[in-house]
Amino acid sequence: MLSKKSIIGIDDLSVEEVNKVLIHADSFLEVSKRDVKKVPTLRGKTIANLFFEPSTRTKTSFEIAAKRLSADIINFSAQGSSLEKGESIFDTLKTILAMNVDLVVIRHSDCGAAKLISENINIPVINAGDGKHQHPTQALLDLYTIKKKFDSFKGLKVAIVGDILNSRVARSDIELFKKMGIDVTIVSCPMLLPDSMDYINVEIKDSIDDVIDKVDVLYMLRMQFERQDKKFYPSIREYNKFLSLDINRLKKMKLSSVVMHPGPVNRGIEISEEVMSISGKLAEKLEIENQVTYGVAIRMALLYLILG
């Protein structure tokens, strides 16, 4: 189904395989709209959700995806586990694998943790976020959200705004969007950018006002407070001045353009309270809830293509 069983980063998927995931997601999105939201596709399979970092959207999304495919799910959380008694992560994995699971979904605060684990076990691994490195399924659901809104990726302009330095979502999105032919611009300040941007090879702007009336997708990143070991900007007011989406900026966007965010939103920082609470025609620009809905379909498609 896929050339690689484990999905650790975007480079594990070819353009053809990305399109295959998107096509299958259409079918599973239809399943999620039924009265009985379940198919027997993965009956008898067992999936382990191993989350060593807090998560609501991703963890719940994988759990719902597995259950809608009729798979059994084991939910593991580091808090309250034997890890707090001194057990190593590999001994924890051995315990989980002894239960004859078929696939592991893992989130960890360390970059490379998912890859290391995939190299030491003989079942598929899906990376649900490793440190500041990658979050491939978030990138896939973001791409799918764009696909549902626009007829083609060709010629689309996306601006990714905010905390690039600490964001695994930004890294995966930039890589995937460019792979699919989307024009990507980064909007950030020097303090929130990596020391070298050469490997990313995208245009960089320092104010959202430089792109607000030109882009098709405005992707607002979450400020990664939990990964910051120092303060990266003078004040919230300064951040708002250059990098936040308020109602005036929303009104300047192209008629067909949309706003995305990986969640959870820090209201008043990335997006103003007024925009988050807006109703009417302008509210249709916000794709944040659709991203969550589409995330279940994308993860169903991935689980099916790996285990089906």
ZIURPE-V512094 format. One record per pair of residues at least 12 apart in sequence whose C-alpha atoms are under 6 Angstrom apart, sorted by the first residue. I is the first residue (numbers start at 1). J is the second residue. D is the distance in whole Angstrom. If there is no record, write none. Layout:
BEGIN
i = <I:I>
j = <J:J>
d = <D:D>
END
This chain:
BEGIN
i = <1:5:5:6:6:6:7:8:8:9:9:10:21:24:25:25:25:28:29:38:38:39:40:40:41:42:42:42:43:43:45:46:46:46:46:46:47:47:47:47:47:48:48:48:49:49:49:49:50:50:50:51:51:51:52:52:52:53:61:65:65:103:103:103:104:105:105:106:106:107:107:107:108:109:109:110:110:111:111:111:114:132:132:132:133:134:134:135:135:135:136:139:139:141:141:145:153:154:156:157:157:157:158:158:158:158:159:159:159:159:159:160:160:161:161:161:161:162:162:163:163:164:164:165:165:165:185:185:185:186:187:187:187:188:189:191:207:207:208:208:212:213:213:213:216:217:217:217:218:219:219:219:220:221:244:244:245:246:247:258:259:259:259:260:260:261>
j = <305:124:306:124:125:126:126:126:127:134:136:136:301:301:297:298:301:297:297:68:69:69:69:70:69:69:70:71:70:71:71:71:72:73:101:102:73:101:102:103:104:73:74:104:74:75:76:105:76:105:106:77:106:107:78:107:108:108:296:296:300:123:124:125:125:125:126:127:128:128:129:130:130:130:131:130:131:130:131:133:127:166:167:168:168:168:172:168:169:172:172:172:173:295:298:291:182:181:182:183:215:216:184:215:216:217:184:185:186:218:219:186:219:187:188:220:221:188:221:192:223:192:193:192:193:194:202:203:204:204:204:205:206:206:206:232:242:243:242:243:253:252:253:254:257:257:258:259:259:259:260:261:261:261:270:271:271:272:275:285:285:286:287:287:288:288>
d = <5:5:6:5:5:6:5:6:5:6:5:6:6:5:5:5:5:5:5:4:6:5:6:5:5:5:5:5:5:5:5:6:5:6:5:5:5:6:6:5:6:6:5:5:6:5:6:5:5:6:5:5:6:5:5:6:5:6:5:5:5:6:5:6:5:6:5:5:5:5:5:6:5:6:4:6:5:5:5:5:6:5:5:4:5:5:5:6:6:6:6:6:5:5:6:6:6:6:5:5:5:5:5:6:6:5:6:5:6:5:6:5:5:5:6:5:6:5:5:5:6:6:5:5:5:5:6:5:6:5:6:5:5:5:5:6:5:6:6:5:6:6:5:6:4:6:5:6:5:6:5:6:5:6:5:6:5:5:6:5:6:5:6:5:5:6>
END
